[in-house]
Structures are given as structure tokens and as C-alpha cells.
Amino acid sequence: MSEPEVPVWEKRFRAGRVGLPEWALQAPDRCVVVASVAGVLEVHSFDAGTGELRRLTDRPEGTSSATIDDAGEFVWWFDDTAGDEYGVWRRQPFGSAPGEGTEDALGLPAAYPAGLAIGRSGTVVVGSQDDEYGTRIDVVTPSGTRRLYEHREDAWAGDLSPDEQWVAIAHSERGDSRHPDLRVLSLADGSTVAELSDGPGKGVSPIGFSPVRGDARLLVEHERAGRPELLVLDLQTGREVQIALGVPGEVAGAEWTRDATGLVVLLDHEARTLAYRLDLGTGVVTQVGPTTGSVGGATARPDGDVWLTWSSAAQPSTVRRLDGSVLLRAPGEPAPPSVEVSDVWVDGPGGRIHALLRRPAGSSGPLPTVVEVHGGPTAHDADAFRPYCATWVDEGFAVVQVNYRGSTGYGSAWRDALEARVGHVELEDVAAVADHLVSTGGADPDRLVLAGASWGGFLTLLGVGTQPERWAVGLAGVPVADYVAAYEDEMEGLKAFDRSLFGGSPTDVPEKYADSSPLTYVDAVRAPVLVLAGRNDPRCPIRQIDNYLERLAARGATHEVYRYDAGHGSLLDDERVRQMRVELDFVRRHLPA
């Protein structure tokens, strides 16, 4: 008896995945990369000279956070428990077998990570967070460990200068982790060398020191003109040089070239991310790499090449060189392609809303529609490959992704507009786009599915409670469901984020948390609701989800819950496929025919 044919959507979820290699500054062919092996994301060493890809980690839950030292001798990776994001950094010799030579080289207590910078002499600057103390930044050398910085509020270690003289950190001592300040500390004694603060509502944070020893320049991100942009700070002279690229979009990432004469910059513009190279001497800006879709990451090589990851809604991600050739292929068969997106612009209550629409090829008339809202909220949906969205298209659905107020890529004011009434502002935009699709004949008003994960899961539960007449089904992955209980149980960094977002803790502003909590509106929910929850999730903890589900159960509301043994998502293909099957089955059973 032959094996049943694997659905195309499942092939996309099971296709090999590979990220952008991070290379060692003093050994450029030695790289670390996260790639899937046997359906699990793990850390690998990659030799760019020979093309050899070797797995370093082998953990049942997978491993996704890693870096490499400048000499290329060691790969560092973060070791947590079943996805709870609480653990220690371990290092392992480059090219070794899983577990071979692995050690806890720092000897620090387990914590949530808050940055790691590795010096050329073996000095390590490491940030840690915990409820007990807030944030600590320690310096670990062969001779011992000492505290460089500590504060109750959120902070993280940004970079260590090549001569190991300075450490750049971002901090929120003003109590606003959404708009941090920058501080440069002396590694020798912790004294402040430089400080940049642009005031309320304007963040400034370090990107990285020039890679050239003796060069005192630090690349900085700021938003003085109402969007993330770049400046270069000279620590010897104190001079700041703001960089005007003259290209539409806001900075999504930047990196020095190896000789520090230029930068490679990623710019977000209207749901696409493109890469540019800037010559700091002449000011010439050149677009590099693909001109469509979205660049997920880019790194400048010593020989002038640029490695980058790229995908579009139709085409799966690849790791490329500037000439378009493939640098590194994921193991196994590539993911089957999907359909292109089209842009939708809708006049909303706070300005023009941008959304991305996918429809099955050749379809016409109103379709059942999944309105998928992204997480973050400081993120945005892009013209990028998404097996999740492609699955619904395969099933005959239209899929629309809304870059609501709160999203990045449209300026600081758009990103911060959700602070006026958290959750409700975003849902006004989501509703406006859904109404537009219904009025133009693209979406069936009786078969609208509201779906999302993380912040998108929060908006889904809030939406089915505050807009109960609008949604036929709700699919909420790892959501905030009871905001007060979520605050009590979540990781320290997210507590700081919430205080910044709401203007205080639940004790300080209880009415704001109540107004934005899905639990407040649970009795109004009419649509069948599916909740997917990770038992070890430190971001949207399980207790607050149970509180919400108990309220649904008490009134006999139609709902189901799927629990899995991981944190805020899973690195296992099997688990991702199981969750997609659960969502498909739930919608098939509960969406009107």
C-alpha cells in the first residue's frame, strides 16, 4: 500500500531552513549559522571555503541563538530549557561534533539574555535579566568576573570596541524601554565615556563600533526626524555625523564594511526590505541585491561581496551573494513556491493603512478570508515567504496581513500611535481593512477568520471580544489573554516593555490594563475560538491563558485549546505541522459553509 501524498503546504513547513551566516572577523571563512537538520533548527559551523556545514548542537527542542568569536575558534550558543529563554551561554570549538568540548565558559547564574559581546583577547561582556535585579552587565575575563552595570530598568549590552576600551549599551533608566538611551562605558572602570539621549519618545541605541582597531567611531540608530536613521559618533572628538541616505524607508539594520569605509544598510519601505551600500567618503548610496521582495539580513564581506538572505511571498528564502548565486542551501528539498502578494491601501481613522493580500491564482469574487495580524507589535508584515499564509491560500482562502498602527516601517509616529489605547487602535485599522475587502467584493463578510500569534494572538482575542459581530472564527497563538496575570508572570524585559507601553504597571494604571485585556471582554465573544499555548512560554505565560479559557468554559462558549511542550513557538517542523493541522481542522469544522 503506497504512502499518502504529502500536502504541498506540509512540504513548505518541512523544507530545509537556513539563516544568514555570521563570520569571524579574523577568520572570514569560519561562520556560524542556524539551519534545520532532521526537521529541527540547530546551530552549525559553516566553512565558506570548503562549503562544509557541520551541526554543533543536538537538543530535542532545537537551538536558535548563536554567535562566533572574532578568531573563529569558538561558537557560542544559548542553552535554555524547552524554549523558556532562561539559561546560560555555552561555547563549543568550531567544527566540533554535537556536545564535543562544550562548556559554560562564563560561570554566571542562569538568566534571560540581554546581549553578548566577545572581545579578541577573550574578554566577554554579557547582559543578563531577571526579576530579582532587573538588568546586569558583567565583564568576564580569564582573571575573573566583575560587574560593569546594574539597574532595575531594561538595558542590554550592545558592542565591545576592537581594542576592548569601550562598551556600548542601550538603557531605559528613564523608564521607557521602547525608546532607549545610549551610553558608552569604559571597560576599565565602568565610567561613562559618552551619553546620547534624545528625550521622550525618541530612542537612540548602539549598532556597533568600527571594526578597525584604533578607530573611535560608533554607529548609532536614532529617530530624530521621525523614523529610524543612522549617525556616526566619534568618541575621541564627540562629533556626531548624521547620515542622510536619500532613499525612501527607515533603517532596519546596518553593518560596517570590514575596512570601515562604508556601511551596508537595510531599509524597510512599504513592506519590502532592500539592501544598500554607502560609501562614507563620497556619500554615494548604491542599491545592492534583489530589487523586489524582502532582504532578511545582510553582511559585508572583506572582499567587497555582500551575503544576504532574501525571499518573497511567492519564493522561499535563499542565502545569496551579490551576483545572485546561492551561497548556502538548506538540507533537503526546497519549499514549493506560493502566490505573489498585492498591495492594499485603505484610508483608516489614523491615516492610510497598508496591507498585503494573497488570493488563490485565478480566483474571483468574495472568498473566505483569513485576516492575519502580526506579532511584535514593533514589527511588520512583509513581502516575504510564509508557509502559514501559503497554506490558507492552498485551502482556497484569501489572506490579508495588516500593518496596523503600531507596526514598524512607516515612521515613529505610526509605530507609537497604539499607545493612545493599546489593542483598540490596532483593531480599528484591522477592521477598516476587512471592511474594505468586503465592500469591494473580495472577502465574504460571513467567513472572516481573525488569526495571529503573540501580539497577533492578543489582538485576536481582543478582537473577538470587542468586535464580536465581525468575526466568524478566532485563531489565537500564544496570546496575551489576561493582561494583569500576564504582567505578573512574564519575563522582566517584557514587564519593562509593558510599563513603557501603558505608562506604568498594572498597579500604577489599572484602568489601562483592564481596558486592553481580552479577559475584560470575554463574555461578549460569539465566535468559536482556538487557542494555541506553549507550556514554557515566558512571554505569554500559560496561567493567564488558562484564566481566559476558564471564563469561556464557564459560559459554555465554543472553544478549544492546543498545548505544546515548548516556549513562545517551536523550532521543530513536526510541531509546526501539528499546529497548522489543528488550525485547519478547527476552521473546517466551525466556519460557515
Secondary structure, 3 states (H helix, E strand, C coil): CCCCCCCHHHHHHHCCCECCCEEECCEEEEEEEEEEECCEEEEEEEECCCCCEEECCCCCCCCCCEEECCCCCEEEEEECCCCCCCEEEEEEECCCCCCCCCECCCCCCCEEEEEEEECCCCCEEEEEEECCCEEEEEEEECCEEEEEEEECCCEEEEEECCCCCEEEEEECCCCCCCCCEEEEEECCCCCEEEEECCCCCCCEEEEEECCCCCCCEEEEEECCCCCCEEEEEECCCCCEEEECCCCCCEEEEEEECCCCCEEEEEEEECCEEEEEEEECCCCCEEEECCCCCEEEEEEECCCCCEEEEEECCCCCCEEECCCCCEEECCCCCCCCCCCCCEEEEEEECCEEEEEEEECCCCCCCCEEEEEEECCCCCCCCCCCCCHHHHHHHHCCCEEEEEECCCCCCCCHHHHHHHHHCCCHHHHHHHHHHHHHHHHCCCEEEEEEEEEEECHHHHHHHHHHHHCCCCCCEEEEECCCCCHHHHHHHCCHHHHHHHHHHHCCCCCCCHHHHHHHCHHHHHHHCCCCEEEEEECCCCCCCHHHHHHHHHHHHHCCCCEEEEEECCCCCCCEHHHHHHHHHHHHHHHHHHCCC
